[in-house]
Amino acid sequence: MATVGVTDAPPAWPRPVLAATGGLVALAAALAAVRLPAPDSTVWAEALVVAGSAVALAALTWWLTGRAHVRDRRLVLAWGLGSGFALGGVWLAEIAFNNLTPHTISTAAARGVLDNLSWAVVGVVTAVVAARVAARTRRWRSGLRAGVWSGVGSGLGAALGGALLLAAFRPSVENDPLMRAEWRRLGSGTDLSTYVTRETMAGVGGHLWVLGVAQGALLGLIASSVTVALLRARAGALDKRP
């Protein structure tokens, strides 16, 4: 029994990474609101939602990773959160390219291609991780958990990128010709800095919960369920052979 407990002990790295990432997202979101030239209640509301949800998500994940008597805990956390934080790096690179590279390089067409490619990579890797865990454990629930944790990691990584962009590099976003054109079309009555911060902060929340947690859960459910169903069908076919 002792050997099993050691073997399925959770990895040591998830909790420190969760605490650091959640804390940095909250700090950057608050700093973005503080550094806005003219205080804006909408920005503050968005910043508090982003900061609070990032801290709450990190704290909940911290607690769940430490639960005892959870099947396949080490495998699920290593593959799920490990892939998730790696995919968060994909979103960080996408955000940096779209907002910090010269505008002659990060054109609308280039951004569109990179956005679609990043989303596809994140989706495919999340599904593959969930399927892999489900195949190794023969349990769809373990695959689902791996997908959820992958979404949590990628969502926190993307949220960190967006929040840091607002906190430290907002002028670069404001100087973007595409953003200025959008502001002229849609931001009537709002100054450029406020419009940029509102729109980007809303995107941070969307990345965290929609393209992160929700997408991870959905892809994890589909991939793990299909994988286990196929494995069971294959086992049944083999059993029927004479």
Secondary structure, DSSP 8 states (H G I E B T S, - for coil): -HHHHHHT---SSHHHHHHHHHHHHHHHHHHHHHT-SS--HHHHHHHHHHHHHHHHHHHHHHHHHT-SS-TTHHHHHHHHHHHHHHHHHHHHHHHHHHHHS-TTTS-HHHHHHHHHHHHHHHHHHHHHHHHHHHHHHT-HHHHHHHHHHHHHHHHHHHHHHHHHHHHHHHHHHHT-HHHHHHHHHH-TTS-HHHHHHHHHHHHHHHHHIIIIIIHHHHHHHHHHHHHHHHHHHHHHHHHT--
